[in-house]
């Protein structure tokens, strides 16, 4: 499944400069981590007040992931900080 295209279809109408948004995907066995890099203003737009937009994006992309039996994690990062931190998916125990 083309997760980059799916993400772009959602976020291109939200951000001010969609051509400057970068998306990296890290695939593992059952997890897919999607990093969305944008300038600080657009990251704020993508997260939204109280994380409402980010949660809606996570919910929508997870529906697509269920078709491939994958868990999808979204991370929003400032483009200036790209490559400075390594984020690895974690499993939560309840």
WOWOLIN-V503595 format. One record per helix or strand of 3 or more residues. SS is the DSSP state (@ for helix, = for strand). FROM is the first residue (numbers start at 1). TO is the last residue. Records with the same first field share a line. If there is no record, write none. Layout:
# WOWOLIN-V503595
SS->FROM-TO / FROM-TO
This chain:
# WOWOLIN-V503595
@->3-11 / 18-20 / 40-47 / 49-67 / 79-81
=->22-27 / 31-38 / 71-78
